[in-house]
Amino acid sequence: NTEAYRRTSLHESFPCLLEFISSVTHNPTTDPAIIAFMIKLTGLLAATDHSTLDQVFNTKHWQESSLWDDPSVKSGWVHGLRSMMQHPRALSFFVQSELMDQLLKLQTDPSLFVASSANQLLVHILLFYQPPATNGKHPTPEVEDRTHNGVEPPPFSSTDYNAVVMAICVYLRESLPPKEQMNLQDSARLLKLVAQILSEASPPLWGQLFEAACGSLEDLVAAGYSQLTLPLIEVILVAHRYVQIKVTVLHKCYQGLLKWTGSSTNRSLISVQLREGDAHNRCTLNFTVYILKCPSQSVCPCGVLIDLFLSDLAQLVSKRVCDLRWEVRDSTVEFLGQQATQTSFSVDPCQSSPLLLEERSTVPLLREALQDQESYVRASAVSALAQTLQFCLVLFSSTVCPQADIVTKLLEILCEDTEGFSRRAVVQFFTSWFSHTSSSSSSLPPLLMTSVPSVLSRGSSDLDWEVKVHALELAKLLMDSTLTGHTGAPHPYAAMSRPTFSALDSSLEDALKKLVDSGVVSALLSGLFDCDRPVGLKACQLLIRLRETLETSAEESAVKCGLPSFGWGLEIRALVENLSDAESVNVREVLRCLDLEGRLDFLSQSSDHVQNSPLSLLKDILTARGVHSHPNAGEGQEVIVDCY
Amino acid sequence: MPEIRVTPLGAGQDVGRSCILVSIGGKNIMLDCGMHMGYNDDRRFPDFSYITQNGRLTDFLDCVIISHFHLDHCGALPYMSEMVGYDGPIYMTHPTKAICPILLEDFRKITVDKKGETNFFTSQMIKDCMKKVVPLNLHQTVQVDDELEIKAYYAGHVLGAAMVQIKVGSESVVYTGDYNMTPDRHLGAAWIDKCRPDILISESTYATTIRDSKRCRERDFLKKVHESIERGGKVLIPVFALGRAQELCILLETFWERMNLKAPIYFSTGLTEKANHYYKLFITWTNQKIRKTFVQRNMFEFKHIKPFDRSYADNPGPMVVFATPGMLHAGQSLQIFKKWAGNEKNMVIMPGYCVQGTIGHKILNGQRKLEMEGRSTLDVKLQVEYMSFSAHADAKGIMQLIRMAEPRNMLLVHGEAVKMEFLKGKIEQEFSINCYMPANGETETVTTNPSVPVDISLNLLKREMTLGGPLPDLKKPRTMHGTLIMKENSLKLVSSEQALKELGLNEHQLRFTCRVQLQDPHSEADTLHRVYTHIKSVLKGYTIQHLPDGTVMVDSIVIKVSASAEDASSKILLLSWSYQDEDLGSFLSNLLKKGLPSIC
């Protein structure tokens, strides 16, 4: 009957809902929480009913009754709009009703909740409606997920989209520079927004936005507001990571920042940074390292200081890494990782390598830190080791291979560490090792190949669901590289070039066998039935991809996968007929039998789906009425008061 | 008059998001920085804009103190320090520092996949925030700066919970956080010195209740679990990773041991190991009984409680399972619940608060048909129980703490307005002290009367005695003259001669002079005489002299008469006095300006 609901308009099937919306809209004394609920509801229903949209989303109406001052109303408006903007057709309503101005105003709303969700909505609109990438950058993960859900973005007016982009550009140009000292917070927030957009946008949009922000960035650097250092550096680092264009602007910014951080390359600054670990310092540190390794004198006017500075730095690091406080050890280990990453970004590694701590002194320190008693430090050490892999790759352009004892230690951490942080970092280490190696050389090192199956099996049965998600990420890399028939893994977000195996059925069969043997298939099947939704979702997406690849072959496959007598094995036996006693199962067949699309649909709903659905809220209201009229209402009251 | 100002940004006539600003002796301190689990909008966090509208948090605050690891007391901390921006010191006890990030992580993992969440938490933010934390030991005075000092006291409630005394000079405030005045199975009772703070800020969750002992609630819990097991049912207890879970584990473990029960108890979360590790590590923070038995056997090394595998849920027969998360809204606890909900022999026990909208909240409110994803419904047939184990002081306990600390003023937070009102009346009646209960954003100002001790020199006292007055008496204050010397943190009252000597200074005389013109045709000598008689008639009891050199003296004041150069019928009076006699000098000059009485 849901189909029937969809076909008839809301007006016909639930006249009371429209009455509710209209009575709330016109009653200025309504509680802001109810108004917020109503606006959210209208957003959810936008696809089926448009009659109320004009009124509900018209902010003038709310401003007149001064309800707009309440953050929950504004928040409801943003969330309602967000639900509506999942539909491609909503863009023209959005543009024609001139909602853009209001959304832009909310970007710097005094309520961080409102501002933050408004930021997210703006990013969503920019990316969701962004035309497909033509060169360079790849579609965003969001777009990829969307295609996998089977919802292709239908066309919408590019005029509307351009209008939105234009408005944002104008807004950035005007609002980035603070009008007065008091607005620095706003500028900081907008800079973060710019950094986020730039890190996710594709080239044409990227160029437009960067162009718009550029002038303001220069002005901000010139003005020298110390409170904006951190967000400014973030923008500059993001911008730099993706393009070499506009070098002049970036250079100007660097110079400005250099002047401004003054003696940013002197030792006292570094020692302060290693003592304290906050984000601000970490960022300046990144920047310092960046400047240090920069070969161009025009950017780095401090060449003479560097030798002196580096010997001091090396001494300081070796002291700090065994400090009594975990905070200091952790910041130091994080620093070691970052300086390795920064080096690998360098244009000319030979020129920059002497400037930094060398690998031979870094790795032993990090190996030591793997034994640290504090899990935060162990995790940072694992991540830093992953970062040094990149370092080796660039410096020696050879197969990246960490020492065997380190690999053994990492596997030990994955099996035995009591903390999710460190185990998560270990799985990520192997992911980054795998992707660096497979993109740089034709054969994978044996040490990596022997470790991956244990990482997969351990990782996918971990107690921490985030470890499992990372293990599935590794499974995905392995799957991509095996199925595409070469080890050069595609960019994780590359528009999936569906491999065609029709001519090579035997190699597809081999590939599938490899995936079973390395534990990829059982990791995916186990993940599918995981109680934590993000794990199930990821596994489901990958299984669909696997099934689609297998279906390209006309031949039936004979590859089987073992079926355990517990856990996911039981779940599969319950779902698939004639499996009760089987110890193994044909992979291709089982993928056909599982209703993966149905599962994906259900898993795509977030875990607060039940919590936030209007039906659930209505039920709560009805029950609450029952509870309160009950003579023993006191009991229920205690539940609410007694937080802990 | 010096004053202390207290402004709750959260927990003012409310439970949740505790956050109280105290301004004392020019220092600003934030007490707790909690969040409200029930909201995902502005009401989740305390209203920091109260501070930030006037600049940065770091510039305004001298320090932040966290009383214990519950999220309604520390949950907004990473948001405050990493998003709003605070780089100053954050104080908490060692166990709180160790456990706080686990709870924050737990919370982050739960919210990360929710679409309705504006996610302010990342692991990195939590870590960076914890790096700003300075750990506290009990009963150790920590100097935040030259003037501000803080000291932590044991509060019971949960592992590592502390009350804290904040002191600037002779002014002080005590903040209780959440506390418990009766020992329970694993923690002791709160205790504090008779420190007589200017204000005692106390929680008042159970302001009107005299709670039945926690023991009764525990017995009730065990009875319910036991009955369910006996009839072959399965018991699900949804918990958060740390806190309540460990408490209930100890309870079940000892009960199983005593009753020789065989049904398995499972714990589903991977975090138990770490949690138990901390309970072992901080054994000194638990109660005496646990500390004693620790020698023979560690209470946190459970014999009956085993890690849970998800396939066990389908095993036949009775069992007890602790599963996360605590509100039945996702993950393992929800999965097990779905499996077991259809059997009336089974039971779910909710040992804590559930946010509106969660399955936990729904079943506690009596919903028996639940809409699940994919348009399926779930029939809830199993037994649903709610058990409160929270360890707060009840009305009796709060009065007991007041007797212990003897505060000059009382301020209630972390409770409901109606209940606070009742307790306020009781406190004011029994202790005759003021009791305040500000709402969020309201500032309560308390004037303090700091007593500043001053040493007085013996010479000065002796001189005062020779002048005839009695010795200083507390009940009869009187004026004394002397010079106050402030030197190296000590105050001393001495005679001015001694002060001059001690400070190596010379004495200077300061005199005021004044001219008064009078219409008086008589001779100068006559006028002077009339001045003399006039003053003598006005001022009784003063030494007034008419000297042969043509002057009149009243104490140190000298009066002379001369004829005016221009007008023979008018005279000029010259007055001169030392600054010590300023009052008398002004009086006389005013008196003479009015003219002399005509001769009768």
Interface residues (C-beta under 8 A of the other chain):
Chain A: T2 A36 P71 S72 S75 H79 P110 S111 L112 F113 V114 S116 S117 Q120 Q185 Q227 E276 G277 D278 A279 H280 R282 E327 D330 S331 Y376 T418 E419 G420 F421 D462 L463 D464 W465 E466 C531 D532 R533 P534 F566 G567 L570 G598 D601 F602 Q605 S606 S607 D608 H609 V610 Q611 N612 S613 L615 S616 L617 K619 D620 T623 A624 G626 V627 E635 G636 E638 V639 I640 V641 D642 C643 Y644
Chain B: V15 G16 M37 D41 D42 R43 R44 S49 T52 R56 H70 D72 E82 M83 V84 D87 E105 K109 I110 V112 D113 K114 K115 G116 E117 T118 F120 S123 Q124 M125 K127 D128 M130 K131 K132 V158 D178 T205 G243 R244 T269 G270 E273 K274 H277 D309 R310 S311 D314 H329 A330 G331 Q332 L334 Q335 G352 Y353 C354 V355 Q356 G357 T358 I359 H361 K362 L364 N365 G366 Q367 L370 E371 M372 E373 G374 R375 Y386 S388 S390 E416
